Amino acid sequence: MTPALAARLKKLRAIRYGHKAEIDDAAYRALLMRTAGVTSSTAITRLDQADAVIAEFRRLGIGKPSRPRPVLTPTQKKIWSLWQQLADAGYVHDRSMRGLAAWVKRQTRVDALQFLTAPQEDAVIEALKQWVSRCRGELRSPAEGGRPTDGRTQFAPTSPVT
């Protein structure tokens, strides 16, 4: 047995026995027969057989590594909500948490929302609110009090309409 095959078999067994909703033995053996042509994982002798079984587990959603969602505080939820409003209006290219984290890092030099202090969170919220209000002003027609844009910049300097 090659080291690569041993590693795949170890991975296969970890998926099989480590999954919360373990599949029953009959279903497991049917999966082995269908994908690798064997009735027991000990009979797997080639890498392609092990890879086929692992791929089938993944396809069925068994053994996928789950990434825990970050738990947000109410203030962080407000930041997220404002970010999503900007994304819905088309002013944010990456609406994901990764995009928000990158923007927050540029603004505050802090790597993640979880590490912001209360004053930094407040500053981020105020900056996002101002951004949203600028966008709303830009979306209104000049007759409604919005500002005209020249098409070259996303945010033209504010000037009174005369």
N, C-alpha and C positions, 0 to 999 in steps of 0.2 A: 504494500500500500504506500503510495506516494504521500509526502507531507501535504500537498495541495488537496488530495482526496480526503485525507484524515481531517483537515481543517473544514472542508465542506460537510463531511458527515457530522462533525461536532456541531457545526452551525445548524444543520438539519435537525439534529436531536434537540438542540436548544430551542428551536422554533416549535418543535412538536410538543415538548414537555413544559416549556416556559410560557406558553400562551394561556391566557386566563380562561378562555372557553375552549378547553382542549377538545379536539375532535375524537369521536369514539374510535375504538380499535378497528372495527370493520370499515369505517369510512377512510381511515388512515391507510389500511392495507389496499383498499380499492384505489386510492390516490397513487400509491406506489406502483400498483400494477398498471394503471392507466398511463403514468408518465415515464416510468423506468423499466417496466416489464418484470418487476420483482415483487415478492410478497413481504419482504422484510428489508429494513435498511441495512442490515448486515450483509445482504446479498448484493448491494451496490458495489461495483468494482471499477467503474469508470467515472471520470469527472463529468461527462455529459449527462449521465444518469442523475448524479447528485444535483447538478445545476438545473435539470428539468424539474426535479421534485421541489427544489427551493423556489424556482420560478412559479410553479403551480401554487405553492403556499402563498407567495406574494400576490398572485393574481386573485386568489380567494380572500385576500385581506388578512391572512393569518400570519402573525409574526412581523407585521410592519412596525417599525419603530415609531412610537407615537411621541410627538413633541408636545410637551405641556404648554398650554397657552398661558401667557403671563397674566397674573392677577393684577388688575388695575385698581388704583385707589379712585375715589370720586373725582379728584382733581385731574388725575391722568385720563379718566374717562372723558372729561370736558375737553382736554387737549386733543384726544382722539376724535371726538365729535366735531370739533372745529376743523381738524385736518380732513375729515371725510366731507365736510361741507365744501371745502376748497377743492377737493378732488371731484365732487359732483359737479361743481361749476366749471371744471376743466382747467383750473389753475395749478394743479399738482399733477406731476407726471407719474409718480410712484405713490399710490394710495396705501401701500402696505405699511406695516409697523416698521419695516426696515427703512422705508422712505422717510417716515416721521422721525425715526431715530437719527438718520443722517442730517435732517434739517435741524433737529434739536442740538446735535453735536456742533454744527456750524454756528448756531446762535449762542450756545452756552459753554462749549468745549467740555460737555459732559457726555459720556458714551451712551447712556441709556436713561430712559425716563425714571427708572427705579432709583437712580443715583441723584436726581435733582433735589435740591433743598426746597423748602416751601417758598422762599422769595424767588428762586429760579423758576419754579412752576408758575407762579403768578406772572412773572415777566414773559414766559412763553405764552401763557393764555392771552395776555394783553397784546403781544405781537401778533398772534393768530387772529384775535378779534379785529385789530386794525387792518390786517390783510383782508379779512372777510368784508369789512366795511368798505375798503377801497374797491374790492371786486363788485360789491353791490352798487357803488356809485358809478362804476364803469359800465355796468350792465344797463343802467337807466339811460334813457335818451337825454340829450342836452336840454330839451324842452322841459324835462322832468327834474332838472337839477343835476343830471349826470355830466360828466366831463367828456368832451370830444377827444378822440385819440387819433393820432396820425398814421396808425397802422405799423409804424416802425418799432415801437416799444410796447411792451405789455402794460406798463403803468406810466402814463405820461404825467409830467408834473402838474399839480393841481393849479389851475388858474381860474379866476372868475370869468364867467361867460358874459360878454358885453354885447 
